[in-house]
Amino acid sequence: MFEAPDIDMRKSLLCQIYLNLSAAYMKTHHYSLAERVCNDGLSLTDMVSQLYFRKAQAMSLRKDCTLDKLTEAKRCITIAIEKRSS
């Protein structure tokens, strides 16, 4: 089996891939896909503040953005700031 440091390294690499993929989707205006990729990354670990920030960006830039989505985006930014400062 894999050892804990090996698993942590793999999760870290996957999170970096998810971050890059979400940035690419946002650059091409595929905001719903960017949000989905961020959710996939957050299912691995919720300790990466950039995933929360990118998710908030993707949610707020969608054309069909509602007040509920903006409230959720604000919550994601708050979590990102908390994770970043801890």
PDB file of N, CA, C and O in Angstrom:
ATOM      1  N   MET A   1       0.827  -1.196   0.000  1.00  0.00           N
ATOM      2  CA  MET A   1       0.000   0.000   0.000  1.00  0.00           C
ATOM      3  C   MET A   1       0.866   1.254   0.000  1.00  0.00           C
ATOM      4  O   MET A   1       2.073   1.206   0.238  1.00  0.00           O
ATOM      5  N   PHE A   2       0.209   2.373  -0.275  1.00  0.00           N
ATOM      6  CA  PHE A   2       0.908   3.649  -0.288  1.00  0.00           C
ATOM      7  C   PHE A   2       1.059   4.177   1.131  1.00  0.00           C
ATOM      8  O   PHE A   2       0.190   3.972   1.979  1.00  0.00           O
ATOM      9  N   GLU A   3       2.156   4.849   1.376  1.00  0.00           N
ATOM     10  CA  GLU A   3       2.387   5.467   2.673  1.00  0.00           C
ATOM     11  C   GLU A   3       1.737   6.842   2.700  1.00  0.00           C
ATOM     12  O   GLU A   3       1.429   7.411   1.653  1.00  0.00           O
ATOM     13  N   ALA A   4       1.531   7.368   3.889  1.00  0.00           N
ATOM     14  CA  ALA A   4       0.848   8.652   4.062  1.00  0.00           C
ATOM     15  C   ALA A   4       1.528   9.800   3.318  1.00  0.00           C
ATOM     16  O   ALA A   4       0.821  10.584   2.683  1.00  0.00           O
ATOM     17  N   PRO A   5       2.866   9.952   3.354  1.00  0.00           N
ATOM     18  CA  PRO A   5       3.484  11.047   2.595  1.00  0.00           C
ATOM     19  C   PRO A   5       3.241  10.942   1.089  1.00  0.00           C
ATOM     20  O   PRO A   5       3.090  11.951   0.401  1.00  0.00           O
ATOM     21  N   ASP A   6       3.206   9.703   0.590  1.00  0.00           N
ATOM     22  CA  ASP A   6       2.953   9.493  -0.841  1.00  0.00           C
ATOM     23  C   ASP A   6       1.530   9.906  -1.205  1.00  0.00           C
ATOM     24  O   ASP A   6       1.304  10.514  -2.252  1.00  0.00           O
ATOM     25  N   ILE A   7       0.584   9.580  -0.352  1.00  0.00           N
ATOM     26  CA  ILE A   7      -0.816   9.951  -0.592  1.00  0.00           C
ATOM     27  C   ILE A   7      -0.970  11.470  -0.525  1.00  0.00           C
ATOM     28  O   ILE A   7      -1.673  12.058  -1.347  1.00  0.00           O
ATOM     29  N   ASP A   8      -0.320  12.104   0.447  1.00  0.00           N
ATOM     30  CA  ASP A   8      -0.383  13.562   0.567  1.00  0.00           C
ATOM     31  C   ASP A   8       0.203  14.243  -0.671  1.00  0.00           C
ATOM     32  O   ASP A   8      -0.333  15.245  -1.143  1.00  0.00           O
ATOM     33  N   MET A   9       1.292  13.703  -1.190  1.00  0.00           N
ATOM     34  CA  MET A   9       1.903  14.273  -2.379  1.00  0.00           C
ATOM     35  C   MET A   9       0.963  14.142  -3.581  1.00  0.00           C
ATOM     36  O   MET A   9       0.840  15.070  -4.381  1.00  0.00           O
ATOM     37  N   ARG A  10       0.314  13.009  -3.703  1.00  0.00           N
ATOM     38  CA  ARG A  10      -0.621  12.801  -4.810  1.00  0.00           C
ATOM     39  C   ARG A  10      -1.810  13.746  -4.709  1.00  0.00           C
ATOM     40  O   ARG A  10      -2.251  14.296  -5.718  1.00  0.00           O
ATOM     41  N   LYS A  11      -2.331  13.940  -3.503  1.00  0.00           N
ATOM     42  CA  LYS A  11      -3.445  14.879  -3.308  1.00  0.00           C
ATOM     43  C   LYS A  11      -3.014  16.299  -3.653  1.00  0.00           C
ATOM     44  O   LYS A  11      -3.772  17.053  -4.263  1.00  0.00           O
ATOM     45  N   SER A  12      -1.812  16.654  -3.265  1.00  0.00           N
ATOM     46  CA  SER A  12      -1.291  17.985  -3.559  1.00  0.00           C
ATOM     47  C   SER A  12      -1.175  18.205  -5.072  1.00  0.00           C
ATOM     48  O   SER A  12      -1.542  19.262  -5.585  1.00  0.00           O
ATOM     49  N   LEU A  13      -0.667  17.208  -5.766  1.00  0.00           N
ATOM     50  CA  LEU A  13      -0.551  17.311  -7.226  1.00  0.00           C
ATOM     51  C   LEU A  13      -1.922  17.393  -7.881  1.00  0.00           C
ATOM     52  O   LEU A  13      -2.120  18.180  -8.806  1.00  0.00           O
ATOM     53  N   LEU A  14      -2.865  16.591  -7.411  1.00  0.00           N
ATOM     54  CA  LEU A  14      -4.213  16.637  -7.968  1.00  0.00           C
ATOM     55  C   LEU A  14      -4.870  17.994  -7.730  1.00  0.00           C
ATOM     56  O   LEU A  14      -5.551  18.519  -8.611  1.00  0.00           O
ATOM     57  N   CYS A  15      -4.667  18.559  -6.548  1.00  0.00           N
ATOM     58  CA  CYS A  15      -5.221  19.882  -6.262  1.00  0.00           C
ATOM     59  C   CYS A  15      -4.637  20.930  -7.202  1.00  0.00           C
ATOM     60  O   CYS A  15      -5.354  21.818  -7.663  1.00  0.00           O
ATOM     61  N   GLN A  16      -3.354  20.834  -7.486  1.00  0.00           N
ATOM     62  CA  GLN A  16      -2.726  21.771  -8.421  1.00  0.00           C
ATOM     63  C   GLN A  16      -3.301  21.604  -9.823  1.00  0.00           C
ATOM     64  O   GLN A  16      -3.503  22.587 -10.535  1.00  0.00           O
ATOM     65  N   ILE A  17      -3.561  20.374 -10.213  1.00  0.00           N
ATOM     66  CA  ILE A  17      -4.183  20.125 -11.520  1.00  0.00           C
ATOM     67  C   ILE A  17      -5.587  20.715 -11.561  1.00  0.00           C
ATOM     68  O   ILE A  17      -5.972  21.341 -12.549  1.00  0.00           O
ATOM     69  N   TYR A  18      -6.356  20.515 -10.486  1.00  0.00           N
ATOM     70  CA  TYR A  18      -7.703  21.087 -10.424  1.00  0.00           C
ATOM     71  C   TYR A  18      -7.662  22.617 -10.487  1.00  0.00           C
ATOM     72  O   TYR A  18      -8.499  23.232 -11.147  1.00  0.00           O
ATOM     73  N   LEU A  19      -6.700  23.227  -9.808  1.00  0.00           N
ATOM     74  CA  LEU A  19      -6.574  24.682  -9.855  1.00  0.00           C
ATOM     75  C   LEU A  19      -6.266  25.168 -11.267  1.00  0.00           C
ATOM     76  O   LEU A  19      -6.860  26.138 -11.740  1.00  0.00           O
ATOM     77  N   ASN A  20      -5.340  24.494 -11.935  1.00  0.00           N
ATOM     78  CA  ASN A  20      -4.989  24.881 -13.303  1.00  0.00           C
ATOM     79  C   ASN A  20      -6.147  24.656 -14.262  1.00  0.00           C
ATOM     80  O   ASN A  20      -6.394  25.470 -15.152  1.00  0.00           O
ATOM     81  N   LEU A  21      -6.851  23.553 -14.079  1.00  0.00           N
ATOM     82  CA  LEU A  21      -7.986  23.252 -14.942  1.00  0.00           C
ATOM     83  C   LEU A  21      -9.110  24.273 -14.749  1.00  0.00           C
ATOM     84  O   LEU A  21      -9.734  24.704 -15.719  1.00  0.00           O
ATOM     85  N   SER A  22      -9.363  24.652 -13.507  1.00  0.00           N
ATOM     86  CA  SER A  22     -10.406  25.655 -13.261  1.00  0.00           C
ATOM     87  C   SER A  22     -10.017  27.009 -13.850  1.00  0.00           C
ATOM     88  O   SER A  22     -10.872  27.724 -14.372  1.00  0.00           O
ATOM     89  N   ALA A  23      -8.745  27.362 -13.772  1.00  0.00           N
ATOM     90  CA  ALA A  23      -8.290  28.619 -14.378  1.00  0.00           C
ATOM     91  C   ALA A  23      -8.458  28.582 -15.895  1.00  0.00           C
ATOM     92  O   ALA A  23      -8.854  29.574 -16.506  1.00  0.00           O
ATOM     93  N   ALA A  24      -8.157  27.440 -16.493  1.00  0.00           N
ATOM     94  CA  ALA A  24      -8.320  27.308 -17.952  1.00  0.00           C
ATOM     95  C   ALA A  24      -9.786  27.409 -18.346  1.00  0.00           C
ATOM     96  O   ALA A  24     -10.119  28.063 -19.335  1.00  0.00           O
ATOM     97  N   TYR A  25     -10.670  26.764 -17.580  1.00  0.00           N
ATOM     98  CA  TYR A  25     -12.104  26.855 -17.885  1.00  0.00           C
ATOM     99  C   TYR A  25     -12.606  28.283 -17.739  1.00  0.00           C
ATOM    100  O   TYR A  25     -13.414  28.738 -18.549  1.00  0.00           O
ATOM    101  N   MET A  26     -12.144  28.991 -16.727  1.00  0.00           N
ATOM    102  CA  MET A  26     -12.603  30.374 -16.551  1.00  0.00           C
ATOM    103  C   MET A  26     -12.078  31.272 -17.663  1.00  0.00           C
ATOM    104  O   MET A  26     -12.767  32.192 -18.104  1.00  0.00           O
ATOM    105  N   LYS A  27     -10.871  31.006 -18.109  1.00  0.00           N
ATOM    106  CA  LYS A  27     -10.292  31.799 -19.196  1.00  0.00           C
ATOM    107  C   LYS A  27     -11.108  31.647 -20.485  1.00  0.00           C
ATOM    108  O   LYS A  27     -11.195  32.573 -21.291  1.00  0.00           O
ATOM    109  N   THR A  28     -11.708  30.457 -20.664  1.00  0.00           N
ATOM    110  CA  THR A  28     -12.518  30.204 -21.854  1.00  0.00           C
ATOM    111  C   THR A  28     -14.012  30.397 -21.581  1.00  0.00           C
ATOM    112  O   THR A  28     -14.847  29.983 -22.386  1.00  0.00           O
ATOM    113  N   HIS A  29     -14.349  31.019 -20.457  1.00  0.00           N
ATOM    114  CA  HIS A  29     -15.723  31.379 -20.083  1.00  0.00           C
ATOM    115  C   HIS A  29     -16.622  30.167 -19.861  1.00  0.00           C
ATOM    116  O   HIS A  29     -17.826  30.245 -20.108  1.00  0.00           O
ATOM    117  N   HIS A  30     -16.066  29.059 -19.403  1.00  0.00           N
ATOM    118  CA  HIS A  30     -16.839  27.879 -19.024  1.00  0.00           C
ATOM    119  C   HIS A  30     -16.906  27.834 -17.492  1.00  0.00           C
ATOM    120  O   HIS A  30     -16.263  27.008 -16.844  1.00  0.00           O
ATOM    121  N   TYR A  31     -17.698  28.739 -16.946  1.00  0.00           N
ATOM    122  CA  TYR A  31     -17.706  28.940 -15.501  1.00  0.00           C
ATOM    123  C   TYR A  31     -18.343  27.781 -14.742  1.00  0.00           C
ATOM    124  O   TYR A  31     -17.904  27.460 -13.638  1.00  0.00           O
ATOM    125  N   SER A  32     -19.360  27.153 -15.305  1.00  0.00           N
ATOM    126  CA  SER A  32     -19.976  26.019 -14.601  1.00  0.00           C
ATOM    127  C   SER A  32     -19.008  24.847 -14.512  1.00  0.00           C
ATOM    128  O   SER A  32     -18.981  24.143 -13.502  1.00  0.00           O
ATOM    129  N   LEU A  33     -18.212  24.629 -15.557  1.00  0.00           N
ATOM    130  CA  LEU A  33     -17.200  23.572 -15.509  1.00  0.00           C
ATOM    131  C   LEU A  33     -16.097  23.917 -14.505  1.00  0.00           C
ATOM    132  O   LEU A  33     -15.596  23.039 -13.803  1.00  0.00           O
ATOM    133  N   ALA A  34     -15.727  25.183 -14.440  1.00  0.00           N
ATOM    134  CA  ALA A  34     -14.713  25.615 -13.471  1.00  0.00           C
ATOM    135  C   ALA A  34     -15.206  25.388 -12.045  1.00  0.00           C
ATOM    136  O   ALA A  34     -14.446  24.954 -11.180  1.00  0.00           O
ATOM    137  N   GLU A  35     -16.472  25.682 -11.811  1.00  0.00           N
ATOM    138  CA  GLU A  35     -17.046  25.463 -10.479  1.00  0.00           C
ATOM    139  C   GLU A  35     -17.072  23.967 -10.146  1.00  0.00           C
ATOM    140  O   GLU A  35     -16.773  23.574  -9.019  1.00  0.00           O
ATOM    141  N   ARG A  36     -17.424  23.148 -11.118  1.00  0.00           N
ATOM    142  CA  ARG A  36     -17.463  21.698 -10.895  1.00  0.00           C
ATOM    143  C   ARG A  36     -16.073  21.149 -10.578  1.00  0.00           C
ATOM    144  O   ARG A  36     -15.922  20.289  -9.710  1.00  0.00           O
ATOM    145  N   VAL A  37     -15.054  21.652 -11.288  1.00  0.00           N
ATOM    146  CA  VAL A  37     -13.681  21.211 -11.039  1.00  0.00           C
ATOM    147  C   VAL A  37     -13.243  21.615  -9.631  1.00  0.00           C
ATOM    148  O   VAL A  37     -12.577  20.844  -8.940  1.00  0.00           O
ATOM    149  N   CYS A  38     -13.610  22.802  -9.216  1.00  0.00           N
ATOM    150  CA  CYS A  38     -13.269  23.237  -7.853  1.00  0.00           C
ATOM    151  C   CYS A  38     -13.951  22.355  -6.810  1.00  0.00           C
ATOM    152  O   CYS A  38     -13.350  22.007  -5.793  1.00  0.00           O
ATOM    153  N   ASN A  39     -15.201  21.998  -7.066  1.00  0.00           N
ATOM    154  CA  ASN A  39     -15.895  21.090  -6.144  1.00  0.00           C
ATOM    155  C   ASN A  39     -15.196  19.742  -6.072  1.00  0.00           C
ATOM    156  O   ASN A  39     -15.089  19.150  -4.998  1.00  0.00           O
ATOM    157  N   ASP A  40     -14.719  19.255  -7.215  1.00  0.00           N
ATOM    158  CA  ASP A  40     -13.972  17.987  -7.222  1.00  0.00           C
ATOM    159  C   ASP A  40     -12.691  18.112  -6.388  1.00  0.00           C
ATOM    160  O   ASP A  40     -12.342  17.206  -5.632  1.00  0.00           O
ATOM    161  N   GLY A  41     -12.001  19.238  -6.535  1.00  0.00           N
ATOM    162  CA  GLY A  41     -10.793  19.462  -5.747  1.00  0.00           C
ATOM    163  C   GLY A  41     -11.090  19.565  -4.265  1.00  0.00           C
ATOM    164  O   GLY A  41     -10.327  19.065  -3.438  1.00  0.00           O
ATOM    165  N   LEU A  42     -12.197  20.212  -3.925  1.00  0.00           N
ATOM    166  CA  LEU A  42     -12.560  20.353  -2.520  1.00  0.00           C
ATOM    167  C   LEU A  42     -13.017  19.030  -1.917  1.00  0.00           C
ATOM    168  O   LEU A  42     -12.981  18.860  -0.698  1.00  0.00           O
ATOM    169  N   SER A  43     -13.445  18.091  -2.759  1.00  0.00           N
ATOM    170  CA  SER A  43     -13.800  16.772  -2.228  1.00  0.00           C
ATOM    171  C   SER A  43     -12.552  16.009  -1.793  1.00  0.00           C
ATOM    172  O   SER A  43     -12.622  15.129  -0.935  1.00  0.00           O
ATOM    173  N   LEU A  44     -11.405  16.351  -2.390  1.00  0.00           N
ATOM    174  CA  LEU A  44     -10.136  15.748  -1.964  1.00  0.00           C
ATOM    175  C   LEU A  44      -9.659  16.322  -0.642  1.00  0.00           C
ATOM    176  O   LEU A  44      -9.327  15.594   0.294  1.00  0.00           O
ATOM    177  N   THR A  45      -9.634  17.640  -0.592  1.00  0.00           N
ATOM    178  CA  THR A  45      -9.188  18.336   0.614  1.00  0.00           C
ATOM    179  C   THR A  45      -9.860  19.701   0.666  1.00  0.00           C
ATOM    180  O   THR A  45     -10.051  20.353  -0.360  1.00  0.00           O
ATOM    181  N   ASP A  46     -10.211  20.116   1.859  1.00  0.00           N
ATOM    182  CA  ASP A  46     -10.820  21.440   2.012  1.00  0.00           C
ATOM    183  C   ASP A  46      -9.835  22.441   2.604  1.00  0.00           C
ATOM    184  O   ASP A  46     -10.232  23.487   3.118  1.00  0.00           O
ATOM    185  N   MET A  47      -8.550  22.113   2.527  1.00  0.00           N
ATOM    186  CA  MET A  47      -7.525  22.965   3.119  1.00  0.00           C
ATOM    187  C   MET A  47      -6.877  23.921   2.122  1.00  0.00           C
ATOM    188  O   MET A  47      -6.010  24.705   2.508  1.00  0.00           O
ATOM    189  N   VAL A  48      -7.271  23.879   0.860  1.00  0.00           N
ATOM    190  CA  VAL A  48      -6.649  24.714  -0.167  1.00  0.00           C
ATOM    191  C   VAL A  48      -7.516  25.955  -0.379  1.00  0.00           C
ATOM    192  O   VAL A  48      -8.609  25.874  -0.941  1.00  0.00           O
ATOM    193  N   SER A  49      -7.020  27.088   0.073  1.00  0.00           N
ATOM    194  CA  SER A  49      -7.806  28.321   0.007  1.00  0.00           C
ATOM    195  C   SER A  49      -8.060  28.766  -1.434  1.00  0.00           C
ATOM    196  O   SER A  49      -9.098  29.360  -1.725  1.00  0.00           O
ATOM    197  N   GLN A  50      -7.125  28.485  -2.329  1.00  0.00           N
ATOM    198  CA  GLN A  50      -7.298  28.899  -3.724  1.00  0.00           C
ATOM    199  C   GLN A  50      -8.474  28.211  -4.391  1.00  0.00           C
ATOM    200  O   GLN A  50      -9.114  28.795  -5.265  1.00  0.00           O
ATOM    201  N   LEU A  51      -8.771  26.984  -3.995  1.00  0.00           N
ATOM    202  CA  LEU A  51      -9.932  26.292  -4.565  1.00  0.00           C
ATOM    203  C   LEU A  51     -11.226  27.022  -4.194  1.00  0.00           C
ATOM    204  O   LEU A  51     -12.123  27.166  -5.024  1.00  0.00           O
ATOM    205  N   TYR A  52     -11.315  27.476  -2.955  1.00  0.00           N
ATOM    206  CA  TYR A  52     -12.493  28.243  -2.535  1.00  0.00           C
ATOM    207  C   TYR A  52     -12.579  29.561  -3.301  1.00  0.00           C
ATOM    208  O   TYR A  52     -13.658  29.970  -3.731  1.00  0.00           O
ATOM    209  N   PHE A  53     -11.440  30.215  -3.466  1.00  0.00           N
ATOM    210  CA  PHE A  53     -11.427  31.494  -4.182  1.00  0.00           C
ATOM    211  C   PHE A  53     -11.835  31.324  -5.646  1.00  0.00           C
ATOM    212  O   PHE A  53     -12.642  32.096  -6.165  1.00  0.00           O
ATOM    213  N   ARG A  54     -11.274  30.312  -6.305  1.00  0.00           N
ATOM    214  CA  ARG A  54     -11.618  30.072  -7.712  1.00  0.00           C
ATOM    215  C   ARG A  54     -13.082  29.672  -7.862  1.00  0.00           C
ATOM    216  O   ARG A  54     -13.738  30.049  -8.834  1.00  0.00           O
ATOM    217  N   LYS A  55     -13.590  28.912  -6.901  1.00  0.00           N
ATOM    218  CA  LYS A  55     -14.999  28.536  -6.936  1.00  0.00           C
ATOM    219  C   LYS A  55     -15.876  29.781  -6.835  1.00  0.00           C
ATOM    220  O   LYS A  55     -16.868  29.908  -7.551  1.00  0.00           O
ATOM    221  N   ALA A  56     -15.506  30.692  -5.947  1.00  0.00           N
ATOM    222  CA  ALA A  56     -16.263  31.940  -5.802  1.00  0.00           C
ATOM    223  C   ALA A  56     -16.211  32.763  -7.084  1.00  0.00           C
ATOM    224  O   ALA A  56     -17.217  33.342  -7.494  1.00  0.00           O
ATOM    225  N   GLN A  57     -15.049  32.813  -7.711  1.00  0.00           N
ATOM    226  CA  GLN A  57     -14.934  33.528  -8.986  1.00  0.00           C
ATOM    227  C   GLN A  57     -15.849  32.915 -10.031  1.00  0.00           C
ATOM    228  O   GLN A  57     -16.595  33.624 -10.706  1.00  0.00           O
ATOM    229  N   ALA A  58     -15.791  31.605 -10.164  1.00  0.00           N
ATOM    230  CA  ALA A  58     -16.592  30.919 -11.179  1.00  0.00           C
ATOM    231  C   ALA A  58     -18.080  31.114 -10.926  1.00  0.00           C
ATOM    232  O   ALA A  58     -18.852  31.317 -11.864  1.00  0.00           O
ATOM    233  N   MET A  59     -18.481  31.053  -9.675  1.00  0.00           N
ATOM    234  CA  MET A  59     -19.902  31.221  -9.346  1.00  0.00           C
ATOM    235  C   MET A  59     -20.383  32.626  -9.653  1.00  0.00           C
ATOM    236  O   MET A  59     -21.487  32.803 -10.168  1.00  0.00           O
ATOM    237  N   SER A  60     -19.583  33.615  -9.350  1.00  0.00           N
ATOM    238  CA  SER A  60     -20.032  35.003  -9.514  1.00  0.00           C
ATOM    239  C   SER A  60     -19.959  35.487 -10.962  1.00  0.00           C
ATOM    240  O   SER A  60     -20.635  36.453 -11.315  1.00  0.00           O
ATOM    241  N   LEU A  61     -19.161  34.842 -11.802  1.00  0.00           N
ATOM    242  CA  LEU A  61     -19.026  35.279 -13.186  1.00  0.00           C
ATOM    243  C   LEU A  61     -20.029  34.640 -14.136  1.00  0.00           C
ATOM    244  O   LEU A  61     -20.103  35.026 -15.303  1.00  0.00           O
ATOM    245  N   ARG A  62     -20.790  33.683 -13.663  1.00  0.00           N
ATOM    246  CA  ARG A  62     -21.775  33.032 -14.524  1.00  0.00           C
ATOM    247  C   ARG A  62     -22.876  34.013 -14.917  1.00  0.00           C
ATOM    248  O   ARG A  62     -23.247  34.885 -14.132  1.00  0.00           O
ATOM    249  N   LYS A  63     -23.392  33.868 -16.124  1.00  0.00           N
ATOM    250  CA  LYS A  63     -24.463  34.746 -16.590  1.00  0.00           C
ATOM    251  C   LYS A  63     -25.759  34.521 -15.831  1.00  0.00           C
ATOM    252  O   LYS A  63     -26.538  35.453 -15.631  1.00  0.00           O
ATOM    253  N   ASP A  64     -25.989  33.291 -15.410  1.00  0.00           N
ATOM    254  CA  ASP A  64     -27.227  32.973 -14.701  1.00  0.00           C
ATOM    255  C   ASP A  64     -27.061  33.059 -13.177  1.00  0.00           C
ATOM    256  O   ASP A  64     -27.771  32.389 -12.427  1.00  0.00           O
ATOM    257  N   CYS A  65     -26.127  33.881 -12.741  1.00  0.00           N
ATOM    258  CA  CYS A  65     -25.838  34.025 -11.323  1.00  0.00           C
ATOM    259  C   CYS A  65     -27.032  34.650 -10.594  1.00  0.00           C
ATOM    260  O   CYS A  65     -27.585  35.659 -11.031  1.00  0.00           O
ATOM    261  N   THR A  66     -27.410  34.037  -9.494  1.00  0.00           N
ATOM    262  CA  THR A  66     -28.509  34.544  -8.678  1.00  0.00           C
ATOM    263  C   THR A  66     -27.955  35.112  -7.383  1.00  0.00           C
ATOM    264  O   THR A  66     -26.763  35.006  -7.095  1.00  0.00           O
ATOM    265  N   LEU A  67     -28.837  35.711  -6.617  1.00  0.00           N
ATOM    266  CA  LEU A  67     -28.431  36.251  -5.324  1.00  0.00           C
ATOM    267  C   LEU A  67     -27.959  35.137  -4.392  1.00  0.00           C
ATOM    268  O   LEU A  67     -27.031  35.333  -3.607  1.00  0.00           O
ATOM    269  N   ASP A  68     -28.590  33.984  -4.476  1.00  0.00           N
ATOM    270  CA  ASP A  68     -28.160  32.845  -3.658  1.00  0.00           C
ATOM    271  C   ASP A  68     -26.745  32.407  -4.026  1.00  0.00           C
ATOM    272  O   ASP A  68     -25.938  32.098  -3.149  1.00  0.00           O
ATOM    273  N   LYS A  69     -26.448  32.381  -5.326  1.00  0.00           N
ATOM    274  CA  LYS A  69     -25.103  32.004  -5.773  1.00  0.00           C
ATOM    275  C   LYS A  69     -24.072  33.040  -5.315  1.00  0.00           C
ATOM    276  O   LYS A  69     -22.961  32.680  -4.924  1.00  0.00           O
ATOM    277  N   LEU A  70     -24.435  34.316  -5.363  1.00  0.00           N
ATOM    278  CA  LEU A  70     -23.516  35.351  -4.895  1.00  0.00           C
ATOM    279  C   LEU A  70     -23.276  35.247  -3.390  1.00  0.00           C
ATOM    280  O   LEU A  70     -22.167  35.489  -2.914  1.00  0.00           O
ATOM    281  N   THR A  71     -24.312  34.888  -2.652  1.00  0.00           N
ATOM    282  CA  THR A  71     -24.163  34.683  -1.214  1.00  0.00           C
ATOM    283  C   THR A  71     -23.233  33.500  -0.948  1.00  0.00           C
ATOM    284  O   THR A  71     -22.384  33.559  -0.059  1.00  0.00           O
ATOM    285  N   GLU A  72     -23.398  32.428  -1.721  1.00  0.00           N
ATOM    286  CA  GLU A  72     -22.515  31.265  -1.600  1.00  0.00           C
ATOM    287  C   GLU A  72     -21.081  31.632  -1.980  1.00  0.00           C
ATOM    288  O   GLU A  72     -20.132  31.168  -1.348  1.00  0.00           O
ATOM    289  N   ALA A  73     -20.922  32.468  -3.015  1.00  0.00           N
ATOM    290  CA  ALA A  73     -19.584  32.910  -3.429  1.00  0.00           C
ATOM    291  C   ALA A  73     -18.928  33.732  -2.317  1.00  0.00           C
ATOM    292  O   ALA A  73     -17.730  33.599  -2.064  1.00  0.00           O
ATOM    293  N   LYS A  74     -19.708  34.568  -1.667  1.00  0.00           N
ATOM    294  CA  LYS A  74     -19.178  35.354  -0.553  1.00  0.00           C
ATOM    295  C   LYS A  74     -18.739  34.446   0.588  1.00  0.00           C
ATOM    296  O   LYS A  74     -17.718  34.699   1.229  1.00  0.00           O
ATOM    297  N   ARG A  75     -19.511  33.384   0.844  1.00  0.00           N
ATOM    298  CA  ARG A  75     -19.151  32.426   1.890  1.00  0.00           C
ATOM    299  C   ARG A  75     -17.842  31.718   1.527  1.00  0.00           C
ATOM    300  O   ARG A  75     -17.002  31.475   2.394  1.00  0.00           O
ATOM    301  N   CYS A  76     -17.675  31.392   0.252  1.00  0.00           N
ATOM    302  CA  CYS A  76     -16.447  30.735  -0.203  1.00  0.00           C
ATOM    303  C   CYS A  76     -15.236  31.651  -0.032  1.00  0.00           C
ATOM    304  O   CYS A  76     -14.158  31.195   0.351  1.00  0.00           O
ATOM    305  N   ILE A  77     -15.414  32.929  -0.313  1.00  0.00           N
ATOM    306  CA  ILE A  77     -14.311  33.882  -0.138  1.00  0.00           C
ATOM    307  C   ILE A  77     -13.954  34.019   1.338  1.00  0.00           C
ATOM    308  O   ILE A  77     -12.778  34.108   1.690  1.00  0.00           O
ATOM    309  N   THR A  78     -14.959  34.037   2.191  1.00  0.00           N
ATOM    310  CA  THR A  78     -14.702  34.112   3.627  1.00  0.00           C
ATOM    311  C   THR A  78     -13.916  32.887   4.096  1.00  0.00           C
ATOM    312  O   THR A  78     -12.979  33.007   4.886  1.00  0.00           O
ATOM    313  N   ILE A  79     -14.301  31.711   3.605  1.00  0.00           N
ATOM    314  CA  ILE A  79     -13.573  30.491   3.968  1.00  0.00           C
ATOM    315  C   ILE A  79     -12.140  30.551   3.432  1.00  0.00           C
ATOM    316  O   ILE A  79     -11.198  30.151   4.116  1.00  0.00           O
ATOM    317  N   ALA A  80     -11.986  31.051   2.210  1.00  0.00           N
ATOM    318  CA  ALA A  80     -10.633  31.155   1.624  1.00  0.00           C
ATOM    319  C   ALA A  80      -9.741  32.060   2.460  1.00  0.00           C
ATOM    320  O   ALA A  80      -8.567  31.759   2.675  1.00  0.00           O
ATOM    321  N   ILE A  81     -10.297  33.161   2.928  1.00  0.00           N
ATOM    322  CA  ILE A  81      -9.511  34.086   3.763  1.00  0.00           C
ATOM    323  C   ILE A  81      -9.150  33.429   5.097  1.00  0.00           C
ATOM    324  O   ILE A  81      -8.029  33.580   5.584  1.00  0.00           O
ATOM    325  N   GLU A  82     -10.096  32.704   5.679  1.00  0.00           N
ATOM    326  CA  GLU A  82      -9.823  32.015   6.942  1.00  0.00           C
ATOM    327  C   GLU A  82      -8.750  30.954   6.777  1.00  0.00           C
ATOM    328  O   GLU A  82      -7.856  30.832   7.614  1.00  0.00           O
ATOM    329  N   LYS A  83      -8.836  30.189   5.699  1.00  0.00           N
ATOM    330  CA  LYS A  83      -7.835  29.141   5.447  1.00  0.00           C
ATOM    331  C   LYS A  83      -6.472  29.738   5.174  1.00  0.00           C
ATOM    332  O   LYS A  83      -5.451  29.190   5.590  1.00  0.00           O
ATOM    333  N   ARG A  84      -6.455  30.860   4.477  1.00  0.00           N
ATOM    334  CA  ARG A  84      -5.198  31.501   4.122  1.00  0.00           C
ATOM    335  C   ARG A  84      -4.473  32.057   5.343  1.00  0.00           C
ATOM    336  O   ARG A  84      -3.245  32.019   5.421  1.00  0.00           O
ATOM    337  N   SER A  85      -5.249  32.572   6.295  1.00  0.00           N
ATOM    338  CA  SER A  85      -4.638  33.190   7.470  1.00  0.00           C
ATOM    339  C   SER A  85      -4.282  32.183   8.553  1.00  0.00           C
ATOM    340  O   SER A  85      -3.568  32.515   9.499  1.00  0.00           O
ATOM    341  N   SER A  86      -4.773  30.958   8.422  1.00  0.00           N
ATOM    342  CA  SER A  86      -4.459  29.964   9.470  1.00  0.00           C
ATOM    343  C   SER A  86      -3.252  29.125   9.125  1.00  0.00           C
ATOM    344  O   SER A  86      -2.865  28.252   9.902  1.00  0.00           O
TER     345      SER A  86
END
